[in-house]
């Protein structure tokens, strides 16, 4: 028997679409509910599995705040899970993966902004604390001397004859 062994995917678009349609039926019965409360348990489990698998990619490993990133992505998925329209596309997996990617990148931007603010405060305080490694590697010149420097005298234009 030669040939490649067929791998099974952990999620299929058919199962996702089926659960989305069931969740949309629940939403139609209960229009006052938020979209997150209309999701079926199976769809929620699929979304959790998708976020967990996506967070294990090589470019997200090593972050100390990966759990926060996963939580934020899951909240965003629950809010926008029923916005997927099966009449326009048959690929909810790709739709949800893009939502997760955007959430992860947004969270990284927030963390970077907080780190920059923290580093600027550390530098401005003149304390013995060092800024983050990223800040040090970016090549910033650190002036820990907070004593005022004397003003340089203005240069008068010279007359050239």
C-alpha positions in Angstrom: 0.0 0.0 0.0 1.8 3.1 -1.2 0.5 6.6 -0.9 0.2 9.3 1.7 -1.7 8.7 4.8 -4.6 11.2 4.8 -4.6 13.4 7.9 -7.9 14.3 9.5 -8.5 18.0 10.3 -9.4 18.9 13.8 -12.3 21.1 12.4 -14.2 20.9 9.2 -16.0 23.7 7.4 -19.1 21.5 7.1 -19.4 21.0 10.9 -18.7 24.7 11.5 -21.4 25.7 9.0 -23.9 23.3 10.6 -23.3 24.7 14.1 -23.5 28.3 12.8 -26.9 27.6 11.2 -28.1 26.0 14.5 -26.9 29.1 16.4 -28.6 31.4 13.9 -31.8 29.5 14.4 -31.5 30.0 18.2 -30.9 33.7 17.6 -34.0 33.9 15.4 -36.1 32.4 18.2 -34.6 34.7 20.8 -33.9 38.1 19.1 -33.2 39.9 22.4 -30.3 37.7 23.3 -26.7 38.8 22.5 -25.0 36.8 19.8 -22.7 35.2 22.3 -25.6 33.8 24.2 -27.0 32.2 21.1 -24.0 30.0 20.3 -24.4 26.3 20.7 -22.1 24.4 23.0 -20.6 22.5 20.1 -19.8 25.8 18.3 -18.2 27.3 21.4 -16.1 24.1 21.8 -15.0 24.4 18.2 -14.0 28.0 18.7 -12.1 27.2 21.8 -10.3 24.4 20.0 -9.5 26.8 17.1 -8.1 29.4 19.3 -6.0 26.9 21.3 -4.6 25.3 18.1 -3.9 28.7 16.5 -2.0 29.9 19.6 0.4 27.0 19.3 1.8 28.3 16.0 5.5 29.1 16.1 5.1 32.8 15.9 3.0 33.0 19.0 5.1 30.8 21.3 7.1 32.3 24.1 4.8 35.2 24.9 4.1 35.4 28.6 0.7 36.9 27.9 -0.5 34.2 25.5 -3.5 33.3 27.8 -4.6 36.9 27.7 -4.3 36.9 23.9 -6.4 33.7 23.7 -9.1 35.1 26.0 -9.4 38.3 24.0 -9.6 36.3 20.7 -12.3 34.1 22.1 -14.4 37.0 23.3 -14.1 38.6 19.8 -15.0 35.3 18.2 -18.1 34.9 20.4 -19.2 38.4 19.5 -18.8 38.0 15.8 -19.3 34.2 15.2 -22.8 34.7 13.8 -21.7 37.4 11.4 -20.4 34.8 9.1 -22.6 34.5 6.0 -22.7 31.0 4.5 -24.3 32.3 1.3 -21.2 34.4 0.6 -18.5 31.9 1.5 -18.2 28.3 2.6 -15.0 28.8 4.6 -15.9 29.8 8.2 -12.5 28.4 9.3 -10.7 31.1 7.3 -13.1 33.8 8.6 -12.5 32.8 12.2 -8.8 32.4 11.8 -8.6 36.0 10.4 -10.5 37.2 13.5 -8.0 35.4 15.8 -5.0 36.8 13.9 -6.3 40.4 14.1 -7.0 40.0 17.9 -3.5 38.6 18.5 -1.9 41.4 16.5 -4.0 44.0 18.3 -3.1 42.7 21.7 0.6 42.7 20.7 0.3 46.4 19.7 -1.3 47.2 23.1 1.5 45.4 24.9 4.1 47.2 22.9 2.5 50.6 23.6 2.4 49.8 27.3 6.0 48.7 27.2 7.0 52.0 25.5 5.2 54.1 28.1 6.8 52.1 30.9 10.3 52.5 29.3 9.8 56.2 28.9 8.7 56.6 32.5 11.8 54.6 33.7 14.1 56.8 31.6 12.5 60.0 32.7 12.6 59.0 36.4 16.4 58.7 36.4 16.2 55.6 38.5 18.6 52.7 38.5 16.1 50.6 36.6 16.8 49.6 33.1 14.3 49.8 30.3 13.1 46.6 28.5 15.5 44.6 26.4 13.7 45.6 23.2 14.2 49.2 24.0 17.9 48.7 24.6 18.3 46.7 21.4 16.5 49.4 19.3 19.6 51.5 19.8 18.2 54.3 21.9 20.8 56.5 23.6 20.1 56.6 27.3 20.8 59.8 29.1 20.4 58.9 32.8 22.0 62.1 33.9 19.1 64.4 34.9 21.2 67.4 35.9 20.5 70.4 33.8 23.1 71.2 31.2 24.3 74.7 30.6 23.0 76.4 27.5 25.4 76.8 24.7 26.1 80.4 23.7 24.7 81.5 20.4 27.1 81.7 17.5 27.3 85.1 15.9 27.5 85.0 12.1 30.9 85.9 10.9 31.6 88.4 8.2 33.6 87.1 5.4 35.3 89.7 3.2 
